[in-house]
């Protein structure tokens, strides 16, 4: 069994040997289907980027996600990478802590919703407001 997976995004990371080792594992796992780069952007900072798509054997997507998320402790800020898993949209959060990651994903979701709000009828806006109040209660 295999799965089609695409992913793209960037993460600012600290420059260190641990990050270099993680990037080497990511490159090895992705093969030629993904562009994986680590570019210096400061004296102690690099930018990790990944972009591509490919088919992975069973468990291969989970391993790739795990490798990328292992950059989290070295991330300078949270990042949300986006892609598709079996033709469904997906996001992968890379963050120094779970709390920072949850905040980044929340902001990402809000950015996705904002452009759609103008399409809602008054009734649906009221329903949305009610749903948001209930979610907080």
C-alpha positions in Angstrom: 0.0 0.0 0.0 1.3 3.5 -0.9 0.2 7.1 -0.5 0.5 10.2 -2.6 1.9 13.1 -0.6 2.9 16.7 -1.5 4.3 19.2 0.9 5.8 22.7 0.8 7.0 25.4 3.2 9.8 26.9 5.1 11.1 26.9 8.7 13.7 29.2 10.2 16.1 27.1 12.3 19.2 27.5 14.4 22.4 26.5 12.6 23.7 23.4 14.4 25.0 19.9 13.7 21.7 18.4 14.9 19.8 20.3 12.1 22.3 19.2 9.5 21.8 15.6 10.6 18.0 15.9 10.4 18.2 17.5 6.9 20.4 14.7 5.7 17.8 12.1 6.9 15.0 14.1 5.2 16.9 14.2 1.9 17.6 10.5 2.1 13.9 9.7 2.8 12.5 11.9 0.1 14.7 10.8 -2.7 14.5 12.8 -5.9 10.8 13.8 -5.5 11.3 16.7 -3.2 13.6 19.7 -3.2 15.1 20.0 0.2 17.2 23.0 1.0 19.0 24.6 4.0 20.1 28.1 3.2 22.0 30.5 5.5 19.9 33.6 6.3 22.0 35.0 9.2 25.1 34.3 11.2 23.4 31.6 13.3 20.2 31.0 11.3 19.3 28.8 8.4 16.1 28.5 6.4 14.9 24.9 5.8 12.6 24.6 2.8 10.9 21.6 1.2 8.7 21.4 -1.9 7.6 18.4 -3.9 5.3 15.4 -4.3 5.7 11.7 -4.5 4.4 8.3 -3.7 5.5 6.8 -0.4 5.3 3.2 0.8 3.2 2.4 3.9 4.4 4.4 6.8 6.7 6.6 4.6 4.6 9.8 5.0 4.5 9.4 8.8 8.3 9.0 8.9 8.8 12.1 6.7 6.4 14.1 8.9 8.2 12.9 12.0 11.6 13.8 10.6 10.4 17.3 9.6 8.7 17.9 13.0 12.0 16.9 14.7 13.3 20.3 13.5 10.8 21.8 16.0 13.2 22.2 19.0 15.6 24.1 16.6 12.9 26.2 15.1 13.1 30.0 15.8 9.3 30.3 15.3 6.5 28.0 14.4 5.7 27.3 10.8 2.8 25.6 9.1 3.8 23.6 6.0 1.0 22.8 3.6 0.3 20.0 1.1 -2.0 17.2 0.1 -2.3 13.7 1.4 -4.2 11.4 -1.0 -5.8 14.4 -2.6 -6.9 16.0 0.7 -5.4 19.2 2.0 -3.1 18.8 5.0 -0.9 20.9 7.2 2.2 20.0 9.2 3.2 22.1 12.1 6.9 22.6 13.0 7.3 24.5 16.3 9.6 24.7 19.3 6.7 23.8 21.7 3.2 22.4 21.4 1.7 25.6 22.6 3.5 27.7 20.0 2.5 25.2 17.4 -1.2 25.4 18.4 -1.1 29.1 18.1 0.5 29.0 14.7 -2.1 26.5 13.5 -4.9 28.7 14.9 -3.6 31.7 13.0 -3.2 29.7 9.9 -6.8 28.6 10.2 -8.0 32.2 10.8 -6.1 33.3 7.7 -7.9 30.6 5.7 -11.3 31.7 7.0 -11.0 35.5 6.6 -11.4 35.7 2.8 -14.5 33.5 3.0 -16.4 35.6 5.6 -17.6 38.1 3.0 -19.5 35.3 1.2 -21.6 34.5 4.3 -25.2 35.7 4.6 -26.2 37.6 7.7 -27.9 34.5 9.0 -24.8 32.4 8.5 -22.6 35.0 10.2 -24.9 34.9 13.2 -24.6 31.1 13.2 -20.8 31.3 13.0 -20.8 33.8 15.9 -22.9 31.4 17.9 -20.6 28.5 17.1 -17.6 30.5 18.2 -19.3 31.5 21.5 -20.2 27.8 22.2 -16.7 26.7 21.4 -15.3 29.0 24.1 -18.0 28.1 26.7 
